[in-house]
Amino acid sequence: MDPVELADFADLVIRDADVVDGTGAPAYRADVAVRDGRIVSIVKEAAAAGCARPRARRQLDAEGLVLAPGFIDMHAHSDLALLRDPDHSAKAAQGVTLEVIGQDGLSYAPVDDRTLAEVRRAITGWNGDGGDIDFTWRSVGEYLDRLDEGIAVNAAYLVPQGTVRALAVGWEDRPATAGELNRMRRLVAEGLEQGAVGMSSGLTYTPGMYAPDSELTELCRVVARYGGYYCPHHRSYGAGALRAYEEMVALTRAAGCPLHLAHATMNFGPNKGRAPELLALLDDALAAGADITLDTYPYTPGCTTLVALLPSWASEGGPERILERLADPATAERIRHHLEVTGSDGCHGVPVEWETIEISGVTGSGLGEYVGRTVRESAARRGESPWTVARRLLVEDRLGTTILQHVGHEENVRTIMRHRVHTGGSDGILQGAKPHPRAYGTFPQYLGRYVRELGVLSLEECVAHLTGRPAARLRLPDRGVVREGYRADLVLFDPATVAPGSTFEQPRALPTGIPYVLIDGRFVIEDGRRTDVLAGRSVRRTAV
């Protein structure tokens, strides 16, 4: 074959695939050709029509498989996992080709030496302490450059507002001075200029929760100016959930900033059956011109750290001050009263129910007996009060304990995922002996349980929720849709068998029915197995 003829060939042609293109349009059969990391040709019904079929150096028979854009995880906690674990099958095996990290207002850029040490300590339960990572970066741009050295899947980054506040103000519960607010504006602007796609907040986590609405509004004005979006974990998913959603809608509308609601659940007893009220609130805002999207995970339990449940006053000053308060009997009793009687803001204004709090991971040695049991179960086994057990874990594990919260409602999960602005996000914490199965199973759970088994969404609708719609929120001009000229970030799955392998008993089991995943036209999953390809890079904000 001479060089001229070879130049007409694609690198790969995927033959006879059932293409679900990410727009919500009906599926169609086609040959899809890929060259130099992009889709160069789509020939519909090629075999039946008898027309010329694309030629390629490699052909893949996709009979019986759905070809879709790679899935976009709109809420991920892989900030260090992407650097620590080149395999990263937790996401690659699900068909995820892009994760949005920097979530919940706390991550590792922008920082100085002091703030980096504090943040590492504060979110050990999310990502580990990072002792195996060389933290060579301090700015957002430097962190993204580090990702560009090669990672398993692509990653976009949100400027974490809590980290920004820690850097400019500290961990104290007080208003920012004018100078500190100006510094926060500059830090957010610099992060967006360096490629971040927006800003996140964790408004039940310190120190971000200490920011008043006026401060958040000013930062959102900066985000809007750069064409980004605001992604808040807002102030309550429990007793004050609807008020908290209203607050975020009003705040971003005042700032002229697009809003993406993180893990938009309606949890705890007071919110059972109230998802329609949330959607009515959002529909009214959308009708009035607001720019709103949201993400959810397709499970009822939540996942966070045990320390996150504490009242905000107990967390003021950072991790060392928390441990000092826990060590003082009188202060510890005050914390217990807020948790069990009053309902702490860290527990969303709802008195903690220890039978719903399951320990999913510990960082300290000698604490493994607690993992997989609720706090109340461990207390009963030891003849102690639940607070005694919880306090011991907090102190001995140096605040690194992760938990599952069994506080969700299935009817709310189904109702919210049907909404026209819904996208998928795993909120997957990969740490701990028994992490939430959503970290390894969110996307096959959508396709297997909620499409094939329950029919909550059609296949075409669901794929659009997981691909085209999030790509639009991220302002990605060439991802999220199967279309000529677009990047070949693709997944092939069997709609009859796709299912999560992960369960609450075996949370790290990989999914079935997803034999092929490509990033930039390169196989990261081939014949159901992870290759050694590191095709992922940072995906940076598109200039407005």
C-alpha positions in Angstrom: 0.0 0.0 0.0 1.6 3.3 -1.0 1.7 6.4 1.3 -1.0 8.2 -0.6 -3.5 5.4 -0.3 -2.6 4.9 3.4 -3.3 8.5 4.1 -7.0 7.9 3.2 -7.3 5.3 6.0 -8.6 6.0 9.4 -6.8 4.7 12.5 -10.0 2.8 13.6 -13.4 2.1 12.3 -16.1 0.9 14.6 -18.5 -1.1 12.5 -22.3 -1.6 12.9 -22.6 0.2 16.2 -25.9 1.4 17.6 -25.0 5.1 18.0 -26.7 7.0 20.8 -25.1 10.3 20.1 -25.6 12.3 23.3 -28.2 14.7 22.0 -31.3 12.7 23.0 -32.1 11.8 19.4 -33.1 8.3 18.5 -30.3 5.7 18.1 -29.1 4.8 14.7 -26.8 2.2 13.2 -23.5 3.4 11.7 -19.8 2.9 11.0 -17.8 5.5 12.9 -14.2 6.2 11.8 -11.5 7.8 14.0 -8.2 9.4 13.0 -5.8 11.4 15.0 -8.0 11.4 18.1 -11.1 12.7 16.3 -14.2 11.3 14.6 -13.6 11.8 10.9 -16.6 9.9 9.4 -20.0 8.6 10.4 -21.7 6.4 7.7 -25.3 5.6 8.8 -26.7 2.1 7.9 -23.6 1.4 5.9 -24.0 -2.3 5.6 -27.7 -2.2 4.7 -27.3 0.6 2.2 -24.4 -1.1 0.4 -22.5 2.1 0.3 -18.8 2.6 0.6 -17.7 1.9 4.1 -14.8 3.7 5.9 -11.5 2.0 5.7 -9.1 1.8 8.6 -5.9 0.2 9.9 -8.0 -1.5 12.6 -11.7 -2.5 12.5 -13.8 -3.2 15.6 -17.1 -5.1 15.2 -19.6 -3.4 17.4 -22.6 -5.6 16.6 -25.0 -5.5 19.5 -23.1 -2.7 21.3 -24.1 0.9 21.9 -21.6 3.6 20.9 -21.9 6.7 23.0 -19.8 9.7 23.9 -17.6 9.1 26.9 -19.4 9.8 30.2 -18.7 13.0 32.1 -18.7 12.8 35.9 -19.8 16.2 37.0 -18.9 15.7 40.6 -15.7 13.7 41.3 -13.2 13.6 44.2 -10.2 12.2 42.2 -8.0 15.2 42.8 -5.2 13.1 44.1 -6.3 9.7 42.8 -5.5 10.8 39.3 -1.9 11.4 40.3 -1.6 8.4 42.7 -3.2 5.7 40.6 -2.4 5.6 36.9 -4.8 2.7 36.5 -7.9 4.6 37.9 -10.2 1.8 36.8 -12.7 3.1 39.3 -13.8 5.6 36.7 -12.2 4.4 33.4 -14.0 1.0 33.6 -17.4 2.8 34.0 -16.9 4.6 30.6 -16.0 7.9 32.3 -13.7 9.9 30.0 -13.9 13.3 31.9 -14.2 14.1 35.6 -14.9 17.5 37.2 -12.8 17.9 40.3 -12.1 20.6 42.8 -15.5 20.0 44.3 -17.2 21.1 47.5 -15.0 24.1 48.0 -11.9 22.2 49.1 -9.0 21.1 47.0 -5.2 21.6 46.5 -4.9 24.8 44.4 -4.5 27.7 44.8 -2.5 27.3 48.0 0.6 28.4 49.8 2.7 26.1 52.0 0.5 26.8 55.1 -2.8 26.4 53.3 -1.7 23.2 51.5 -0.9 21.5 54.8 -4.2 22.6 56.3 -6.3 21.4 53.3 -4.4 18.1 53.2 -5.3 17.6 56.8 -8.9 18.8 56.4 -9.8 16.4 53.6 -7.8 13.4 54.4 -11.0 11.5 54.5 -11.8 12.4 50.9 -8.4 11.8 49.3 -5.9 10.5 51.8 -3.2 12.7 53.3 -1.2 12.8 50.0 1.9 11.5 51.6 2.7 9.6 48.5 2.3 12.7 46.3 4.9 15.2 45.4 3.1 18.5 45.7 5.1 20.5 43.3 2.4 22.9 42.4 0.8 25.9 44.2 -1.4 27.6 41.5 -4.3 26.2 39.6 -2.3 26.4 36.4 0.6 24.4 37.9 -1.8 21.7 39.1 -3.4 21.4 35.6 0.1 21.3 34.1 0.8 18.4 36.4 -2.3 16.6 35.2 -1.1 17.2 31.6 1.9 14.9 32.3 -0.6 12.0 31.7 -3.6 10.7 33.6 -6.1 7.9 33.1 -9.1 10.1 32.2 -9.5 13.8 31.4 -10.2 16.3 34.2 -11.7 19.7 34.5 -11.1 21.8 37.6 -13.3 24.1 39.8 -11.6 26.8 41.9 -12.4 25.7 45.5 -13.9 28.7 47.3 -13.2 27.2 50.8 -9.5 26.8 49.9 -9.5 30.4 48.5 -11.0 31.7 51.8 -8.4 29.7 53.8 -5.6 31.3 51.8 -7.0 34.8 52.1 -8.8 34.9 55.4 -7.9 31.7 57.3 -10.2 29.2 59.1 -11.9 31.7 61.4 -15.7 32.4 61.4 -15.6 36.1 60.6 -16.4 38.5 57.7 -13.6 39.1 55.2 -12.0 42.6 55.2 -12.2 44.6 52.0 -8.6 43.7 51.3 -9.2 40.0 51.9 -12.2 40.1 49.6 -10.2 41.7 46.9 -7.6 39.0 47.3 -10.2 36.3 47.0 -11.5 38.0 43.8 -8.0 37.9 42.4 -7.4 34.3 43.3 -10.6 33.2 41.7 -9.9 35.3 38.6 -6.4 33.8 38.3 -7.7 30.3 38.6 -10.2 30.9 35.8 -7.5 32.5 33.6 -5.3 29.5 34.2 -8.1 27.1 33.0 -10.6 26.4 35.7 -14.1 26.0 34.4 -15.9 27.6 37.4 -15.9 27.7 41.2 -17.2 25.3 43.9 -18.3 25.8 47.5 -18.8 23.5 50.4 -21.2 25.5 52.5 -21.5 22.9 55.3 -17.7 22.6 55.4 -15.2 25.0 57.0 -14.0 27.5 56.1 -16.2 28.0 53.1 -19.3 27.9 55.1 -18.3 31.1 56.9 -18.7 33.2 53.8 -21.9 35.3 53.8 -24.1 35.5 50.7 -22.6 39.0 49.9 -19.1 37.5 49.7 -20.3 34.6 47.5 -22.1 37.0 45.2 -19.0 39.0 44.6 -17.0 35.9 43.8 -19.7 34.7 41.5 -19.5 38.0 39.6 -15.9 37.1 38.8 -16.9 33.6 37.7 -19.5 35.0 35.4 -17.1 37.5 33.9 -14.9 34.6 32.7 -17.8 32.4 31.4 -17.6 29.9 34.2 -20.3 28.5 36.5 -20.8 28.2 40.3 -21.2 24.7 41.8 -22.2 24.9 45.4 -22.7 22.2 48.0 -25.2 24.5 49.6 -26.0 25.1 53.2 -28.4 22.3 53.9 -29.7 19.1 52.4 -31.8 18.4 55.4 -34.2 20.6 57.4 -33.4 23.8 55.5 -32.9 22.2 52.0 -35.5 24.2 50.1 -34.4 27.5 51.6 -30.8 26.6 50.8 -31.7 25.9 47.2 -33.6 29.2 47.0 -30.5 31.0 48.4 -28.3 29.7 45.7 -30.7 30.5 42.9 -31.2 34.1 44.2 -27.5 34.6 44.8 -26.4 33.5 41.3 -29.1 35.4 39.6 -28.0 38.6 41.4 -24.5 37.9 40.2 -25.5 37.0 36.6 -23.7 33.6 37.1 -24.7 30.2 35.8 -25.6 27.7 38.6 -24.9 24.0 38.8 -26.3 22.4 41.9 -24.0 19.7 43.3 -25.5 16.4 44.3 -29.0 17.9 44.3 -30.6 15.6 46.7 -33.5 16.0 49.1 -32.4 13.8 52.1 -33.4 13.2 55.7 -36.8 12.6 57.1 -38.2 16.1 56.6 -37.7 15.9 52.9 -39.3 12.6 52.1 -41.4 13.0 49.0 -40.5 16.7 48.5 -38.5 16.5 45.3 -41.4 18.0 43.3 -41.2 21.1 45.4 -37.5 21.5 44.5 -38.2 21.0 40.8 -41.0 23.5 40.9 -38.6 26.1 42.4 -36.1 25.4 39.7 -38.7 25.5 36.9 -39.9 28.9 38.1 -36.3 30.2 38.0 -35.7 28.6 34.6 -38.8 30.2 33.2 -37.6 33.5 34.4 -34.4 33.2 32.5 -32.0 31.6 35.1 -29.2 29.3 33.8 -29.4 26.2 36.1 -28.2 22.6 35.9 -27.7 20.0 38.5 -26.2 16.6 39.1 -27.2 13.6 41.2 -25.9 10.1 42.0 -28.3 7.1 41.5 -28.2 5.9 45.1 -30.0 6.8 48.3 -27.2 6.9 50.9 -24.8 9.8 51.0 -21.1 9.8 51.9 -18.9 12.3 53.7 -16.5 12.5 56.7 -17.5 12.0 60.3 -16.0 15.4 61.2 -18.3 17.1 58.7 -21.3 16.4 61.0 -19.9 18.7 63.7 -21.4 22.1 64.3 -19.5 24.9 62.5 -18.4 26.6 65.7 -16.6 23.4 66.7 -14.7 23.4 63.4 -13.6 27.1 63.5 -9.8 27.5 63.4 -9.1 24.3 61.5 -8.3 20.6 62.3 -6.1 21.2 65.4 -8.7 23.4 67.1 -11.3 20.7 66.4 -9.2 18.1 68.2 -8.6 20.5 71.1 -12.3 21.0 71.5 -13.0 17.2 71.4 -10.4 16.7 74.1 -12.1 19.0 76.5 -15.0 17.2 78.2 -17.3 20.2 78.6 -16.8 21.3 75.0 -17.3 17.8 73.8 -20.6 17.6 75.7 -21.7 20.8 74.0 -20.9 19.3 70.6 -22.8 16.1 71.5 -25.9 18.2 72.4 -25.8 20.1 69.1 -25.4 16.8 67.2 -28.0 14.7 69.0 -30.6 17.3 70.3 -30.4 20.6 68.5 -29.4 19.4 65.0 -26.0 20.8 64.0 -25.5 22.8 60.8 -22.9 20.2 59.8 -25.6 17.6 59.9 -28.0 19.9 57.9 -30.0 21.0 60.8 -31.3 17.5 61.6 -30.5 15.7 64.9 -28.1 12.9 64.0 -29.5 9.4 63.9 -26.5 7.2 64.7 -28.2 4.1 63.2 -27.9 5.8 59.8 -24.2 6.6 60.2 -22.0 3.7 58.8 -18.3 3.9 59.1 -16.8 3.3 55.6 -13.2 4.0 56.2 -10.5 4.9 58.7 -6.9 6.1 58.3 -5.5 5.0 61.6 -4.4 1.6 62.5 -6.3 -0.4 65.1 -9.7 1.0 64.1 -10.8 -1.5 61.5 -13.4 -3.1 63.7 -15.6 0.0 63.2 -15.7 -0.2 59.4 -18.9 -1.6 57.9 -20.9 -1.0 61.1 -23.1 1.9 62.1 -22.0 4.0 65.0 -25.0 2.7 67.0 -24.0 -0.9 66.2 -20.5 -0.4 67.4 -21.7 1.4 70.5 -24.0 -1.6 71.4 -21.2 -4.1 70.9 -19.0 -2.1 73.2 -21.6 -1.1 75.8 -21.0 2.6 75.2 -23.0 5.5 74.0 -22.9 6.4 70.3 -21.2 9.7 71.0 -18.5 8.0 73.0 -17.7 5.9 69.9 -17.9 8.8 67.5 -15.7 11.0 69.6 -13.1 8.2 70.0 -13.0 7.8 66.2 -12.7 11.5 65.6 -9.7 11.8 68.0 -7.9 8.5 67.3 -8.3 8.8 63.6 -7.3 12.4 63.6 -10.5 13.4 61.8 -9.8 11.1 58.9 -12.9 8.8 59.3 -15.3 8.5 56.3 -19.0 7.6 56.6 -22.0 6.6 54.7 -25.2 8.3 55.6 -28.3 6.2 55.0 -30.7 9.2 54.8 -32.0 9.3 51.2 -35.4 8.5 49.6 -35.8 6.5 46.4 -38.8 8.5 45.1 -36.8 11.7 45.4 -33.9 10.1 43.5 -36.1 9.0 40.6 -38.0 12.3 40.4 -35.0 14.5 40.2 -33.1 12.4 37.7 -36.0 12.9 35.2 -35.6 16.7 35.1 -34.5 18.3 31.9 -31.4 20.0 33.5 -30.2 16.9 35.3 -26.7 15.5 34.8 -24.9 12.6 36.4 -22.2 12.9 39.1 -20.7 10.1 41.2 -19.6 12.2 44.2 -17.3 9.3 44.5 -14.9 9.2 47.5 -12.3 6.5 46.7 -10.8 6.3 50.2 -11.6 3.8 52.9 -12.0 0.1 53.2 -15.7 0.2 52.2 -16.3 3.3 50.1 -19.7 4.1 48.7 -20.3 1.9 45.7 -21.2 5.0 43.6 -17.5 5.7 43.2 -17.2 2.5 41.1 -20.8 2.1 39.9 -22.7 5.4 39.2 -22.8 5.3 35.4 -23.6 1.6 34.9 -26.1 2.0 37.7 -27.9 4.6 35.6 -27.8 2.5 32.5 -28.6 -0.9 34.1 -31.0 -0.1 36.9 -32.7 3.1 35.9 -32.9 2.6 32.1 -33.1 -1.2 31.5 -34.7 -2.4 34.7 -36.9 0.4 35.9 -37.5 2.5 32.7 -37.2 5.8 34.6 -35.3 7.2 31.6 -35.0 6.0 28.0 -31.5 5.0 26.8 -31.3 8.1 24.6 -32.4 10.4 27.4 -30.0 8.9 29.9 -27.0 9.1 27.6 -27.8 12.8 27.0 -27.9 13.4 30.7 -24.4 11.8 31.1 -22.7 13.3 28.0 -24.1 16.1 25.9 -25.8 18.0 28.7 -22.7 18.2 30.9 -20.5 19.0 28.0 -22.8 22.0 27.3 -22.6 23.1 30.9 -18.8 22.9 30.7 -18.8 24.9 27.4 -16.9 22.1 25.6 -17.0 22.8 21.8 -15.9 19.3 20.7 -16.9 16.8 23.3 -20.1 15.1 24.6 -21.6 14.2 21.2 -20.9 11.6 18.6 -20.3 13.9 15.6 -17.8 14.3 12.9 -14.9 16.6 13.9 -15.5 15.9 17.6 -12.9 14.3 19.9 -13.0 10.5 20.0 -13.8 10.1 23.7 -16.1 7.2 23.3 -17.7 4.3 25.2 -19.1 1.0 23.9 -21.5 -0.9 26.1 -23.9 -3.8 25.9 -27.4 -2.4 26.8 -28.6 -5.8 27.7 -25.9 -6.5 30.3 -24.4 -3.3 31.5 -24.5 -3.2 35.3 -22.4 -2.0 38.2 -20.3 -4.7 39.9 -19.9 -2.5 43.1 -22.2 -3.2 46.0 -22.2 -2.0 49.6 -20.6 -5.3 50.5 -18.0 -5.3 47.6 -17.7 -1.6 46.7 -14.6 -1.8 44.5 -16.0 -4.5 42.1 -15.8 -3.3 38.5 -18.8 -3.0 36.2 -19.8 -5.5 33.5 -21.0 -4.9 30.0 -18.6 -2.1 29.1 -15.9 -3.7 26.9 -14.4 -0.6 25.2 -13.6 2.9 26.3 -11.5 5.4 24.2 -10.0 8.7 25.1 -8.5 10.8 22.3 -9.1 7.8 20.0 -6.9 5.5 22.2 -8.2 2.5 24.0 -8.1 2.9 27.8 -10.4 -0.1 28.2 -10.1 -2.9 25.7 -11.9 -6.2 25.8 -13.1 -5.2 29.3 -9.5 -4.7 30.6 -7.6 -1.6 31.5 -4.7 -0.9 29.1 -1.6 1.1 30.1 -2.7 4.1 28.1 -2.7 7.5 29.9 -4.6 9.6 27.4 -6.2 11.9 29.9 -5.2 15.5 30.2 -6.6 18.7 31.8 -9.6 20.2 30.0 -9.4 23.9 30.4 -12.0 26.6 30.3 -12.9 27.8 26.8 -12.4 31.6 26.6 -15.5 33.7 26.1 
